[in-house]
Each structure stands twice: as C-alpha cells, then as structure tokens.
Amino acid sequence: MDDKIYLKGQSNEEKKLSKRGYKARRGLIAIIAILVLLVTGCSQGADSTNVASAEETGTAVSNGSGETTSESETISIVLGETPVIEGSTEGIDVKEGHISITKGGVYALSGTWEDGQITLEAKDEIFTLILNGVTIKSSNGPAILSLDAEMTNIILMEGTVNNLTDGGQVEDYEAPLFSCDDMTIEGTGTLVINGTYQEGIESNDILTINGGNIEIIAEDDALNAGDGIIINGGTILAKSGGDGIDSNGDLTINGGSITVFAGNNANGPVDIGDGGYKYIINGGDVFATGGTMTIQISNESTQKSAWIYGTFNSGDTVELKNSNGDVIANQTLLSSASCIYVSNSSLEDGQTYTIYQNDTELGSFDMSGISASYGNAAGRRGGGQGQRPENGMPMNNDQNGAEPFAPGGEMGNPPEGNPPMGFPTENPPTGEAPTDMPSNSTENQSN
C-alpha cells in the first residue's frame, strides 16, 4: 500500500530524518540483540537464537540497558480483571483497561484480558516481552503498543498460544501489535493476530522475524513496516485484504515458511517502497497470492522466484511441478487471486515448470535467471520474464474484485492430508491454537 504518515503530524520523510539518530546505533542494537536471544530452536537463516524466559532457563537476558539480568529480575505480569505483578513494579502503572510500562527490561506476560492495552515507552531503552500464553483484546487500538523504545523484542514461549486483537479506529496505530521503532519477533510458540482495523503486525522502523508460528488475519496488510522487513525464520500464515507483506523500505527474506493470501485487487503478495528499495530473497519457502501488482526482484538474491498470473478462485488447488514431475509447491487457495508468487530452494535454472489448477494443466515456463513468469501481468511493477501460455490465460483485472473479508468468517477447508495450523477467529481462543486453517503444504520446505 502507499506510504503512510506514521508519526502524528509528521510526513514519512520527516519521520525518517528524525530517526537518523537511531540508525547510527543499530550496530550496537544488533550486538545487544544477540545477548537477548539465547535459547535453542532457531529457525533456518536466523543469525540469532530464540529466547525462553529467564524463569524457565536460568539464562541471562537483556534488561534494556545493554547489561544482562538474572531470572529474579524478570517481571511477571498475569493479566485478568485485576493484573498481578510479580517482581519490581518500578515504571509500571496499572489502571483499568491499561498497563503503562516506562522502564526497559524483561516482562513475562500471561493470562487473559478481555478489554485492555499494554503500552511501552522508554526512549533509548530495550523492552523484551515474553508472551507466555497471553490473550489481549483491545477496544481502543493495539493490544500491545510500543510508543518509544530503542527496540522491542517479542518472545513467543514454546508450547504457548498467544492472541492479540485490536479494536476501534486509532489512525496512528493500526495493528494489534504495533511498534513506533524497531521490533523483532522470536521464539517457537504461536502468535495469533486478528487485525480488525487495518494491519496485522506493524513497525514504523524495521520489523525482523526470526522465529515463531505466526498466524494473521488483517483487514489491510498482514505485515507492514516503515523502514524495512527482514524475515530470517519462523512460520507465517496470513490472510489479508491488502498487501500480504508490505515493506516501505527494503524487503529481505532469508528463511522461514511463508504462506500469504492477500487481497485480489490493487495489492500484491509482496510489496516494497518506491524510490530504489530492494526485494532480496536468499532462502525460505514462500507461497503468496494477491492482485497482479508485482515487484522487481534484486539480482543480489540467491534464491529463484516464479510469478504466475491468471484467474484463480478461493478453494482452487494450485500445484507446480518440475521437469521430473516432482511437486515444487502445492496449496489450496483461501482467496481469489490474479497472481501467485512462489520461491523456494527447489527452483533451478534449466528446469521446465508446469502449473496445474485443480489437476488441470495450465501451461509451462522455463526457469532462467533470478525469476521467471507465466501469464499476462496487468499492473505489473517489474520482475523476470518467462513463457506465456500457448492459448493465453484469462485475467481478472477488476480492481474491485476482492472478496469480502471479515475476521472470523468462513475461511475454507484445509487441503486433504495436511494438518491444520489455525487462524484467529473473532473470539480468540485461550487455550489451543485455532484449527480451521491449513498449514503450509509445499512439498519441499526450507525450515
């Protein structure tokens, strides 16, 4: 989507200028982040490891000042009608429906909050939030809102399901999980996002995903960031009314398993900002659908991509096979689409790839170079060239052709033989992951 005004009263360009001080400190942030991320379970491509709570592991994590803290300094907040805080309450202000934290450090969150919000605000400090089985539903903007911090780290505890739902129309903060600064997501637990207003997960600066099972429903973009998105690992499953992954800076994918069903309109499976930004893909297993808007893939990429254009309906099964008949990708679509984007380590030069829609062969293309394409792409913004179908392919160029989308609505049936992964519903679950959505079903996955 178009660049947004991220800070109240400031244009996006003014925001970038005001953030230059942060950019100069990113080298230090990266070093601190490595200290933060100490537990095993790192997904492929991530340079750092995931974090368990200090209470469980006894290991040290960042306290927000660049030093490390022991388990006794990890503050536990159990949400409910009356939140319970275990540990120091310095910098924590609890009011009805709102918890304000103004001191960087490590906070472990659990419990259920039917109508509440947590805000973080401590300039030049680092927040680490350990989500340990937490459900937060807000009626006034994001469930978790980082207003001002050097960095916000979200850690998803192994074996937990964490649910965040936003509510109301708060223009400057448009997602259940929103950060005004850099944000990372780590861990091996599940994060269920229900974006009822606009985006699913949003950062005004750089959003980095290193791990976790992340499930998103969003009215607009599933992932959105002002300065860039980096995906190093984890499993992402999303359905959105806008773009699937929208970076207003560079977009880099190094690993992970990513399945996205974006809006079939003037939105793309993946999108980057105008003005010389790059899309670089070096790894991971990506299957993303959306409208016919696509982007140029940087020649710096080390993994190949394919763009497939045509008319695809919700419920269709789309399969891609190589010259040997091996299945390279297979998905049952949860939205109608005019474009399908596939990238994984099985795409190779010199191979001919055949596309099937509901077991009917559509045509083939040859892979040569960093990307190839099949079909006609109206509204295209660049990409590699490939073969067109022999008999042509009907296109859906109706810019108003997006399917109606309402969180908690009918989401389709999972492909036969694939275990469901789950998506958020209108009333997020409190104990188990939802089971009405399919998992990634590509035959060859990069973890």
Secondary structure, DSSP 4 states (H G I P E B T S, - for coil): ------STT--HHHHHHHTHHHHHTHHHHHHHHHHH--BS-PPTT-SS-B---HHHH---EE-SSSSEE-GGGPEEEEESSS-EEES--TTEEEETTEEEE-S-EEEEEEEEESS-EEEEE-TT-EEEEEEEEEEEE-SSB-SEEEEE-SEEEEEE-TT-EEEEE-BS--TT--SSEEESS-EEEEESSEEEEEESSS-SEEESSEEEE-S-EEEEEESS-SEEESSEEEE-S-EEEEEESS-SEEESSEEEE-S-EEEEE--SSS--SEEE-TTT--EEE-S-EEEEEESS--BPPPTT-SS-EEEEEEEE-TT-EEEEE-TT--EEEEEE-SS-EEEEEEE-TT--TT-EEEEEETTEEEEEEE--SSEEEES--TT-B-----PPPTT-------TT-PPP--TTS----PPTTS-B-----SS--SSS---SSBPP--SS---
